[in-house]
Amino acid sequence: MTTHPQKPLQVGSRPIVPGIPNPTCPVLLEAKNVLDTTQDLHRMIRKLRRSTQRCPTCPEHLECPTMVYFAHAVDTAIREVRQEWGLDKE
């Protein structure tokens, strides 16, 4: 099976890439902003995951209120995005 690489978002013949001035199309501008923010979020989540490696030594490890809250908040956010974009196949 042949896989085709994803084409970058673009305005006309100009692709959206980091460091190039923002495009004039408002949809592509917002898409670029989301992609930029996603990269920051990915870095922050990796940092959080590394910090949770200390959790097994914590006395509240099994019922940590912070991790329970965080897991619930992430689950809620993902569910809301799936519903807004019509990605749920119910």
C-alpha positions in Angstrom: 0.0 0.0 0.0 1.4 3.4 -1.0 1.2 6.2 1.5 1.2 9.7 0.3 2.8 12.4 2.5 0.4 15.0 3.8 0.4 18.2 1.9 1.0 21.3 4.0 -1.7 23.9 4.4 -1.3 26.6 1.9 -2.6 29.9 0.6 -2.6 29.7 -3.2 0.8 28.2 -4.1 2.4 29.4 -0.8 2.5 26.7 2.0 2.1 27.6 5.6 5.3 26.9 7.4 6.8 28.1 10.7 8.6 31.4 10.3 6.9 32.6 7.2 4.5 35.5 7.6 0.8 34.6 8.2 -1.4 33.9 5.3 -4.3 36.2 4.4 -7.0 33.5 4.5 -8.6 33.6 7.9 -9.3 29.9 8.0 -5.7 29.0 7.2 -4.5 31.6 9.7 -6.6 29.9 12.4 -5.4 26.5 11.3 -1.8 27.7 11.5 -2.5 29.1 15.0 -3.9 25.7 16.1 -1.0 23.8 14.7 1.5 26.1 16.5 -0.4 25.8 19.7 -0.5 22.0 19.3 3.3 21.9 19.2 3.5 23.9 22.5 0.8 21.6 24.1 2.8 18.5 23.0 5.9 19.8 24.7 4.1 20.6 27.9 2.4 17.2 28.1 5.7 15.5 27.6 7.1 17.6 30.5 4.1 16.7 32.6 4.6 13.0 31.9 8.2 13.2 32.9 7.3 14.8 36.2 4.7 12.1 37.0 7.5 9.6 37.0 7.9 10.6 40.7 4.3 9.8 41.5 4.8 6.1 42.6 6.8 7.4 45.6 3.9 9.7 46.6 1.6 8.5 49.5 -1.5 9.7 47.5 -0.3 7.9 44.3 -3.4 5.6 43.9 -6.0 8.3 44.6 -4.2 11.5 43.7 -6.8 14.3 43.4 -4.6 16.2 41.0 -4.2 13.4 38.5 -7.9 12.5 38.9 -8.9 16.1 38.1 -6.4 16.3 35.2 -7.5 13.1 33.6 -11.2 14.2 33.9 -10.4 17.6 32.4 -8.5 16.0 29.4 -11.3 13.5 28.8 -13.9 16.3 28.9 -11.9 18.5 26.5 -11.4 15.6 24.0 -15.1 14.7 24.1 -16.2 18.3 23.5 -13.8 18.7 20.5 -15.1 15.4 19.0 -18.7 16.6 19.4 -18.0 20.0 18.0 -16.3 18.6 14.9 -18.9 15.8 14.4 -16.3 13.1 14.9 -18.5 10.9 17.1 -20.1 8.0 15.1 -23.0 7.3 17.4 
